[in-house]
Amino acid sequence: MRRITFALGFVITAGLASFYLTRMYSPPDPWKPFANRTREFLDAAIARDSAGVARLAASPAITRWALDAAGRIPSPLAGFRGFRKVGGSQSGEATLLIVEMKGGACDREIVAVELVGSQSEARVRSISAPCLPSP
């Protein structure tokens, strides 16, 4: 019985150690800050927070588009509450974030979000997908 308890304790300890070491030495996700800014922008639009949308938008045109889209019934932005980052690319100050939607009018659609600025100050320039109205 003692051997089983010792073996079980060893397996659990080794498993936890390998999990934490793997997480500690994994490179950070370069798209996470941009996804967070996109979520903030869309949450503000869905809440009809014009000041929040304007703060996170790169232009008045995308601000108007987001608030107009959020005001439609049903809102095409409702599905943006759940999205999965697929990847992205960066060129100078511009970042293209590719996400897959989870739910809403754009369920399982691939959406391109263009942001400008650094990770902490990124602002949404455009959002495009076949399921969304044109900006």
Secondary structure as UniProt FT lines:
FT   HELIX           2..24
FT   TURN            30..31
FT   HELIX           32..46
FT   TURN            47..48
FT   HELIX           50..56
FT   HELIX           60..71
FT   TURN            76..77
FT   HELIX           78..81
FT   STRAND          83..91
FT   TURN            92..93
FT   STRAND          94..101
FT   HELIX           104..106
FT   TURN            107..108
FT   STRAND          110..116
FT   HELIX           119..121
FT   STRAND          123..128
FT   TURN            130..131
//
